[in-house]
């Protein structure tokens, strides 16, 4: 598997994991008590959109941190090997 394929697979898995974790965390908030009664569809849609927005932000942060760390590690090792 190429480096780009591995990066894409890691990104997909991390995004799905953070979507699941965010969904579980938002379920614990019981946001249904805040929204007006009878607005079940709107509440579910709000939860889905919040889940996607939060999970996307967190997974982007995590992936950037991971890939930047990996890239900086490659820079240092290539520099040492080149001497």
N, C-alpha and C positions, 0 to 999 in steps of 0.2 A: 504494500500500500504506500502510495506516495505521501510526502509531507503534507501536501494540501488536502489530500483525502483523509489523513489522520486528523488534521486540524478541524475539518468539517465534521467528522464523526464525533470528536470530543465536544465541539460546540453544540451539536444537536443533543447529545446526552446531557450535558450540563444545563442547557436550556430546559429540557424536560424535567430534570431533577428539581431545578429551582421553581418551575411552574407548580410541580406537585407540592413542594414545601410551602410555597406562598399560599396556595389554595388551602392547605391544612391550617396554616396560621390565620388566614382570614375567616375560616369557619369558626375558629375559637372566639372571634370577636362578637359573634351573634349580632351582626349588623341589621338583621331583620327587625330587631326591637326599635331601631332608630327610624327606619323607613315606615311610611304610612301603611296601614293594613290594606290588603287587597292588591298590593303592587308586587306580586311574586315574580312575575316575568322581568320587570324592571330591576328588582333587587338582584336576581340571578345574573342579569346582563351586567349590572354594575360590578358584582363580584368577579365575573369573568374578565372584564376590562381592567379592573384593579389588579387582578392576579397577573395578567399579561404584562401590564406596565411595570409593576414592582419586580416581577421575576426577570423581565428583560433588563432592567437597570442593574439588578444584583448580578445576574449572570454575565453581563458585559463587563462589569467591574472585575469579577472573578477571572474571566477569560483574559482580559487585558493584563491583569496582574500575573497570571500564569504564563502567558505567551511572552510578555516583556521580560519576565524572570528567565524564561528559557532562552530568549534571544540574547540577553546580557550574559548568560552563562556561556553561550557559544562564542561570544565576542572575546571573553577572557581566555577561554581554552584555545581558540585559534591564535590569539596573540601570543600565548605562552608556547604553543607548538611551533610557531613561526620563527622563534629565536634560535 
